[in-house]
Structure formats: C-alpha cells, structure tokens
Amino acid sequence: SSMSTPAAVALKEAGNKAFASGNLEEALDAYSAAIKLDQNNHLLYGNRSATYINLKRYVEALEDAMTCIEKSPEWSKGYQRKASALVGLARFEEAIKSCEQGLELEPTNALLKATLEESQKARDAANIAAKESAARAANAADGNLSSMAASGSDASQEAIRFKDKGNSAFQNGSFDEAVLLFSESLRLDPTNHLVYSNRSAAYASMRQWNDAMKDARKCIELKPDWGRGYSRKAAAQIGLNQRGAAINTVREGLSKEPDNAGLLQLLNTLNEAQASQMQAAAEAAATAAAAAASAAEESAKTAEELKEVGGIPTDGDVQPMDVVPAAVMEEEADAVLKGFLDQVSDEQRQDAIQRVLANKLNPYEVLQIPLEATEEDIKAAYRKISLTVHPDKVVHPQAAEAFEVVQKMAKELESEEKIEFYQRMYKQAKLQLQDENRKHRKAMKKSENLSVDTDRIQRTLMSNVAQKAVVVTKSKEEVEEDEEVDEADLKVRVQDLLEKMDVKRQRLLKRHLEQTAREKAELATAREQYKQQEKFEKEWEATRDTRINSWRDWKGGKAPKKQKTFLRPPSLKTEARPTGIKMAAKK
C-alpha cells in the first residue's frame, strides 16, 4: 500500500478501537473516512470488509474484500475476508476456493484453515438439506411414480411437476431448493424456456448474477420473440452493474415484442435511474469540487500562518542533506581560508560543534555573521564554519549533525523571506528587552532606596541637550531602536523566540501536510466525479431518440404506477406454462 497520511492512520486506529469495542457503525464510518484519504491501503478495505461481515452486509463485504485483494494480492487475510463474505451469501464453493488461494500464500494461517472448515461444513449441510427437500418435493409432486407411469405420463409431464414445485419453493423464498427443482425439470425437458427463465430468477434472487445471465441467454435462445427472457437478462446485467448493456437488452426485447408493458416500464425505470444518476453525478462533482476548493483554501491559510513562524522548512528539515567531502570543499577555499583552517585546533573544532548545536535555530549565530551580512559574507562564513565542524576534520559523535545544521542555516539565508523573518525576530527581541529595561528603570525610580548616581544623571542631561533637536524629530519606535541592549541578553532572547516559533512551526507544518494531502485527495475525487458526470451525459445524449420513443409508447397504453428512480434489478417472479394442472406461481 501507499504511505498513509497521518489523518488516515488516526482514522484507521479509531476504527480498530471502535471495532474491538463492538461499535460497528462507528468503525464503519472511521474506515470509510480513512479510505477517502488513502484509497490504496489494502488494510483499510480489509478492516471495513470485516466490519460489513459482522453487520451481515455481505455484498459490501465482498466488494471490499475483492478490492483488498486487488490492492495487495499477496496478503492472505484478504482471501479470508472474501471467503467469509461468500459464506454469508451462501456461495460455499467460491468461499472454499478463496480459502485455498489464501492458504497457498500462507499455509499455516489458522484463521484461513478455520474459515475453510466452516465453508466446507456449510456447503455439505446445504447440499444435504437441498437434496432432502428436492426428494420430498419430488415425492409430493408425484405421489406415486409407478402409478404415473401406469397412466402413461411421460418425462415432459414429470418435468412440469418439478417445475411447479420449483415455483412453490421460489414463492416461499427457498431459492436454493427452487434451483435444484428447476434443474431436475430441465434434465427431463431441456427445451422449456419457461424453466430457464424461472431458474434465472432464482439465481438472481441469490445474487448469483453470472448464473442468472446464462439461463436468461438460454431462454432467449429457445424463445427469441418472448419479452420476459430479455427482462431476465436485463435484471442480471443490472446486478452485474452493466446498466448500459441492460438498456440495450430491453431495447432488443422491445424490437421483438413492442407492446410488452413490462419491458416498456423497465426501460423507463432505467431511463429515470439514468437521469437520477446523471443528476447525482453532477451534484457529487460539484460537492467534490467545493471540498477540494475548501481544502485548498485551508492549506493556503496555514501556509500564510507558516510564513509568520519561519515558513515551510528547507529540504534539509525533511530529509538528510548530502555531506560534501571536506577535500572537495577545500579545493574551492582561498589562501586566507586555508591559512585559518590550518591554525584551527581540535579543541576549537569541538567548541564550534557545541556552539552550532546550541544555536541550531539561528543562522546568524551558527554562521557568526551580523544581520547586515551580504550574500558573499554568508557564503564565506558557510565555507569557514562548515569546514571547521566537518566530520572529515574532527572526531566527534555529533560532527555530522553539526555539519548538517550549518548546511541548513546557510540554505535558510538564501531566501529573502527567511532573512526577513530572522531579522524580525531580532527586532522583536530587542523591543522586548528595551520595554523590560524601561519598566525596570521606572520601578527603580519609585523605590525609596534608590541610590542616585549624580554623575550618570549629569551625563544623561548633557546628552539629552546635545541630542534634543534629533530626539524631537524621531518617532517613539525610532527612539526605542536607538536604545542599546546587552548583546548576551539579546542572543538569549532571540533563541527563546525562535524555540517558541519552532514549536508553533512544527504544529502548523503537520497541519499543512495533512491539509495538502486532503487537498490532493479531494481534487482526485473531483476529477473522478467529473469523469462520471461526462460519462452519464454522453450516455444520456446517445439514448435520446430511444428514450423519447419508448416514453411515447409507454404513455400510449396504461401507464403503470410510478417507480422509484434509483436503479435496482426488477422484482422477480416465475412463469407457468398453461396446462391442466393448477399452478402455485403467477403467470
């Protein structure tokens, strides 16, 4: 899987905690939110599949399990998730196969072994129950096969009896039993298109869409002018999420049987669903675009806040910078620098390393340069300090770290924005110290025990007289800036400000990275939604003529009750061939 974002990891952990506590709906929400941020993480799909299984939502569980396997085909637990979902759907043979695939990857996996055993037992129990039901149904339908033979009944009549019992089982919701009875009927009479249609409906009711499709195709092959066969095929296609193909199938059926009310209604239901999906796609695209814009706005706002605390870090703050060999750097050194380096003692190098690490947030202290240093001054200082602390030149456990700090600090001063930030920190520190000094002097003046230094007062008065003309023309801020502060105090105060800013900077940076990841995810979602919208619009335009004609045909007859516009397979019922025998199923 891909590297998960911090937000996705946090949501996954929240989902795991909720799952372990039995709060399945909460776990489901957490995993779904995590998947939106990290759509390539197979673990998230696996965990959500497990949650769906516990909620007995086996169709969704199967979809997530298959996505999990697609993302990570070597992860054995994905096959276990798939098998558990298939057992829930009573598709035992497929479940057994999935377990076997997982065990090929991890033969000792106890969970897969247990799921395989469970699948096999469920399959065997279902087969026994189905055979017993079929036998009982056959006996009940026949009463006495020998008497039927004596009366001259043939295999076709026996096939009809199995079909009738299959219809009853279907109406009672016993779809497995219905399939077995319809299959027995087809063994005796493989030419009856009604039975293929009914078995297709039974398979569809168990969501076994591929089997439903096969029987629907056979039904159409046997009776190509019968509209219900096309309805069966369209139902299977809808179940397989082949909506466009389902519309084409219904049109084909209407070409054979133009007045078939069921097909006309199904086509208009599909058209309405298509229109609803197109509208939903447009709304989803707009929502996704708005979410992407919101994420971008939040990210931009955080980036602006980051500027106030030093901006987005240099590459060296994120990944280690390359250490250029000292020999290579010395080739570019001039005679003055070489002379200096020749005289630097090992003790001085050790002290330089400690000084660099103690001031690693302040480039001016690290490089030992004034605030007004030029670009050339910065480069010269970098060469000097970097070669002083270079790990090739001194044996010290933190030499490499110190060298990297020097590199980062020099890189910081390549940016005008960063230079402005550091100089702002110096100014702020100086103003703070000046304010504190003034407050201190004011407090001292109020003190009854103040010892007056008459010489200092006299010097101050003379200085004020000499500078009176200048003072009255300066602003309060300019007067404050003129007041000197202790350099050592200034250095400590700047370091304190930078440390506080760095804490805030790291917090903002984490938020910025999460927002950037969200922005990318939302943008990708928006693009996908717009693609879906374009797809639906093209399909809608392509079906305009057929849609209008089918609507006119439909309205020409008795308009059926309005259906809901969401797309789902049509309701299923079995058909009965007219005979003298009373039928339990509807025609």
N, C-alpha and C positions, 0 to 999 in steps of 0.2 A: 504494500500500500504506500501512498504518498505520505510525506511528513505532515502530521496533523497540526492544525493551528492550536494555540493554547485554548481558545474558546471551545473548539471541537473536543479536545481532550477533557476539559472540565465538564462538558455536557455528557460525554461518554461515562465519566466517573459518576455523575449524578444519576444517570440511567442505571448503571450497575448497582448503585446503592438502593435505588427505588425497587429494582427487580428483586434484590435479595430480601427486601422488606415486604415483598408481596404487593407493592403498589404498581401494578402492571400498566395502568393507563398513564401514570406519571412517567414510568420508564419508557413507554412508547413515545411520549411527547419529547423526552430528552434525546432519545436515539434519533428520532426524525429531525430534530433541530440540528443535531451534530452532523447528520448526513448532508443537510443543506450546505454546511460549511466545508465538509470533506467528503466528496462523493466517490472517492477512490479507495476508501478504507474498508476492506472486507470485514474487519471485526465488527464495525457498526451494523452492517447488513446482517451478519451472523447473530448479533445480540438482539436486533429487532425481530429477526425471524423467530428466535426462541421466545420472545415476548408474545408474538402473534400466536405461536403454538399454545402457550399457556392460556391465551384468551380464546382458544378454539377457532381462531380466524385462519383456517388452514390455507386458503387460496393466497392471501397476502404473505403468509409464512413461506409458502413455496416460491413465490416470486422473489422474496428477499434471499432465500437460500440459493436460488439459481444465480442471482446477481453476485452473491458472495463467492460462489464457485467461479464465476466468470472473472471476478477481480483477482482471486487467488486460488487457482486450480490445484495447488499443492497443499492447501490447508485441509486436513482431513475432516475437521469438525463441520465444515460446510456441507459435506455429504451426509453427515448425521442429521443436521438441521433439515436437509431436503427429505431424508427418509422419514423423519418424524411427521413432517407436513403431509407426505404422501400417505402414511398410515391413517392420519386424520381424515384424508379424502377417500379412504378405502381402496387405494391403488397399491395393493400389497406387493405385487411383482416388481413394480418400479421402485418401491421402497427397498426391497431386498437387493436389487441391482445397485442402488445408490450406496447402501452399506458396504457391499462388496468392493465398489470403487474406492471408498474411503479406506477400507482395510488393506487394499493394495498399497496405499501410501503409508499407512501406519498399522501394521498387522497386530500390534499389541494394544491398540486402543480399546479400553474396557467399555467405554460408552457406546462405541460403534458395535461391539460384539453384543451388548445388551439390546441395542435397537434392532440388530439383525434378528436376534432370537425372538423379540417381540413381534417383528414383522412376519416372521415365518409362522408363529403361533396364530396370529390374527388371520393370515391367509388360509391356513389349514381349517381354522374354525369357520371362516366364511364359506369355504368350499363345501364343508360338511353340511352346514346349515342350508346352503343353496340346493345341494343335491337332495337333501331330505324334503325341502319344500317343493322342488320340482317333481319328486316322486309322488308326494301327497297330491299335488295338483293334477298330475297325470292320471292317478287312480281315480280322483274325484271326477275329472273330466270324462273319463272313460267308463267308470262304473264297473265294467267288466269287459276287458278287451276281447275275450273269447266270444262273448255274445255279440259284440260289434262285428267281429269277423263273420260270425254266422249270419248276420243280417246283410252281409255283402258290402259293408263300408270299406272304402279304400284309404290309401295313405293320405290323400288330399283331405278327406274328412277328418282324419286324425290330426292332421296339421292344423286345421281350423280350430279344433278343440284346444290344442296347445296355445294357439293364438288368443283364443277367448280367455283362457286362464292367465295368459300374459297380460292381457288388457286389465283384468281384475287386479292382478298384482301391481300393475302400474298405478291404477287408480287408488290403491291402498298405500302407495308410496314405497313399495318393496321393489325398488328398481333393479337390484341385483337378481332377484328371483325372476322378474319380468324378462331380463336379458336372457337368462337360461331357458325360459319357456319359449320365447320368440326364436331362440337359436334352434331349439328342438323342432319347432314348427318349420323353420327354413331347411332343416336337414331332411324333413319329409317332403317339403314342397319349396324348392329354391327359386320358384318363379313368381312368388306372390309379392308384388311391390308394396302392398299394404304392410306386410310384416317387416320389411326393411325400413319402412317409414316409422313404424312403431318402435322398432329396436333403436333406430336413430334417436327418437325422442327419449327413450330410456337412458341411452348413453349420455345424451345432453343433460338430462336431469342429474346425472352423477358427475357432470362437468368433464366427461371424457370426450372432449371435442373432436379429436382425431378419429376415434371410432365412430362417432356420430356422423362425421363427414363421409367416411367410407360407405356407410349404409345409405346416406342420402344420395350419394352418387350412383349407387347400385339401383336405388329406387327410380331415379331419373332415367337410368339406362333401360330399365324394364318398362317404364311408363313415361316417355319423354313429354307427353302432352298433358300431364297431370300436375296442376299447380302446387299441390301440397308438398310434392317432392322438392320443389325449389324453395319452399318455405323452410323445410328441414335443413337443406344445405345452407341457406342464409343464416339460420339460427346457429349452426355450427361455426360459420365464418365469423359471426358476431362474437361468439365465445372465444374464438382464436384471435380476436381483436383485428379482424380483417374487414373493417367497415366498408371500405370502398368496394371490395370484392362482393360483399353481401348485397350492396345496392345493384351491382351488375347482375348477380344471380336473380334478384327479384325482377329486374327488367327482362331477363331472359324468360322467366316464368310467365310474365305478362304477355310476352310475344307469343307464347303457346296458348295461354288462357287469359285473354284481355279483360274479361269480366270478373275475374276471381277477386272477390271482395277482400279476402284475407291478404292476398299479395298487395293489392292497392293500399290497404290500410298499413301494411308493414312498410311499404315504400315511403308513404308519407310520414310514418313514425321515424323512419331512418332520416328522411329529409329534415324533419323538425329537429331531430337529435343533431344532425349535421349543422343546422343553423345555430342551435344552442351551443354546440361545441365551438363553433366559429366565434360566437359572441364571448364565450368563456375564455377562449384563447386570446381574444383582443383585450379582455379585461385583465387576464393574467399577465399579458405582455406589458400593459400599462402599469399594473401594480409592480411588476418586477423592475420596470424602468424607474419608477418612483423610488423603490427601495434602493436601487443602485445609485440614484442621484442623492438620496439621503445619506447613504454610506460614504459617498464621495465628499459630501458637504461636511460630515463629521470628521473624516480623515483630514480634510483641508483645515478645519478649525483646530484640530490637535496639532497639525504641522505648524500653524501660526503660534500656538502656545509653546511649542518646542523651541521656536526661534528666540523666545524670551529667556530661555534657560540654556542656551548654547546650541540649539539647532539639532538636526539629525546627525548622529555621530559619523566620524570618518570611517573608512573601511576597516581600519585597524581596531576599532572598537567592537567590530562584529566578527572578524576573522583575523588570525595572526598575520602580521606583515612579514615579508621576506627579509631575512637577515643578510645584508650585503657583506661579503668577506672584507675584513679590515684591509687586506692587501690591495683590493680593488679600490677602496676608498682612498687609500694613501697615495695611489698613483695620481689622483686629482688634487692632492694637497700642495700648497705652495711652500716655499722655503721657510717662511715665518711660522706656518703651522707645524711643519715638520720639526723645526727647532723647538717649538713649545712642547710637542709630544715627546721629544727625546728627553726633555727635562722633567716630565711628569713622573712622580714616584708612584709606587704601587699603593702606598698609603693614601696619596691624593686621589687615586682612581677609586679606592674603596669609599672614601668620603664623598666623592662625586656621585657614586651609585646611591648612597644613602640619601643625599640631598635630592636627587632626581625623584626617588620613590616617595619621599616625604612631601613633595610638591607636584605630584603627577597630574594634578588637575589644572596647574597654572603654567602655561607655556613660557611666560616671561621669566619665571623663577627657574624653570627647568633649563632654559637656554641662557639664562643670566644676561638678559638684554633689557634695555629701557623701553618704556611704552612707545617712544617715538622712533624705534628702530626701523630702518629701511629694509627692503627686500634683500639687499645684499648683506646687510648686517645679520639678518635672520639666517641666511644660507651659511655665512661664515661661522656663526655661533653653532649651528647644527653640526657642521663638519668637526668643529673643535670638541664639542661635548660628546657626540656620538662615538668619536674615536677614543675619547678618554674612558668611556664606560663599555666599549665594545668587548663582547665575550671572548674575542680572539686575543685581547690585550690584557685581560685581567682575570684572575681566578676568583670567582665569587658566585655563590649559588643563585644570586638574583641579577647577575650581569645581563643576561638575555632579556629579563623583564625590564630592566632599566633602559636598555638599548631600544626596546620597542616603545617605551614611553617617550623617549626622545624623538623617535620617528613620528609618533602620533602628534606630539605637540608641535613639531615643525610643520606637519601637514595641516594642523588646525589653523596656523597663521598664513596659510595660502589663500584663505577665504576672507574677503573683506567683511563679510557678515560676522564671522567668528572674531576677527580683530575688534570690530565694533562692540561685540558682546563683552570681551575681556576688558576692554578699556572702560566700558560702562560699569563693570564690577569694581574696578579700581576707583572710579569716581564715586560710586555709591558707598564703598568702604570709607573713603576719605571724608565724605559728607557725614557719615555716621559718627566717625571719630571726632570731627570738628564739633558736631552737635553735643556729643558727650562732654567734650572739653569745656564748652561754653556753660553747660549745666553745672559742671563741677566747679568752675570759677565763680558762678553765681552763688552756689551753695557756700563756697568758702567765704565770700564777701559778707554773707549773712551771719557767719559764725562769729560769736563774741570773742573767740580765742584766736582770731585771725592775726597772724604776725605780719606787720606791714613792712614790705621791703621798699623803703623810700627811694633807693637808687633805681630800682626797677620801675617804680611809678614815674620818676622823673624822666627816665629814658623813654618810657611809653608816651608821656605827654609831648616830649620833644619830637618823637617820631610822628605822632598824630598831627602836630602843627606842620611839620615838613611835608606830610602827605595829604593834608586837608583837601587841597584842590583836586587831588586824584580820587580820594575816597568819595567825595560828593558826586562825582560823575560815574561811579560804578554802581551796578546793581547789587542787591543783597547776595545773590548767588556768586557773583564775581568776588565780592569781599570774602565770602566763605572759602572760595577756592584759593585765595591768596594766603589764607591761614595755614601754616605748615603743621604737619602732624609727624609723630615719630615713625620712622621708616619700619622699625621692627613691629610696631603696633599695626601699621598698615598691611604689612605682609601677612600677619596672623589673621587680621580681619578679612582680607581678600580670600585667604584659604578657607575660612569659615563660611563665607558667602558661596564660594564655589562648591563646597561639600554639600551645602543645603540645596543648591541649584542642581547638583548631580543627582541627588535623591529624587527630586521632582522630575528631572530629565528622564531618569530610568523608568519612572512610573508612566510618564507621558509616552515614552518610546514604546513600552509594552502595549499601551492602548492604541498607539498609532499603527503598530504592526498588526494587531488584531483587526483594526478598522480597515486597513489596506487589504487584508485577506478577505474580509467580508465584502469589501467593495468589488474585488475581483470575482468572488463567488456570485454576488448579486448581478454583476454585469454579464457573467456567463449565463446565468438563469434568464436574464432579459433577452439575450441573443437567441437562446433556445426557444423561448416563448414567442418571439417574433417569427422565427422559422416556422413554428407550428401554426401561427396565425396565417402566414403566407400560404402554407400548405392547404389549410382549410379553405382559404379564399379561392385558391386555384381550383380545388375540387368543387366548391360551390358554383363557380362560374362554369365549369365543364359540364355540370349536370343541370344547367338552367332549363334547356328545352324539355328534357325528360321530366324534370320536376314539375314544370308548368302543365305539361300534357297529362301527367299522372294525377295531378291535383284536379284537373277538369274532369277526367274520367271518374275519379273518386266522388267528386261532388255531384256528378251526373246521376249516381244512384243514391241509395240511402246512406247518408253519412254516418259512420259508426261513432260511438261515444269517443270524445277527445281523449287521447292518451297523454300520459306524461312525456315530456320531451327528452328525458335522459335515456341513454342508449343501453339496452339490455336485450338478451335473447327473448324472443316471443314466448308466451306461455305455450306449454306443450300438452297435447292430448293424442291419444291413439285413434286409429281409424278401424272401422269394421267393414268387412265385405258383406253385402246383403245376402243372407241365407235364411233358411227356415228356423235356425237356432236363435234363441233370444240372446242379445248381446248386452254385456255389462258396460262396455265402453261406449262413449259418444261417437257418433259418426262425424 
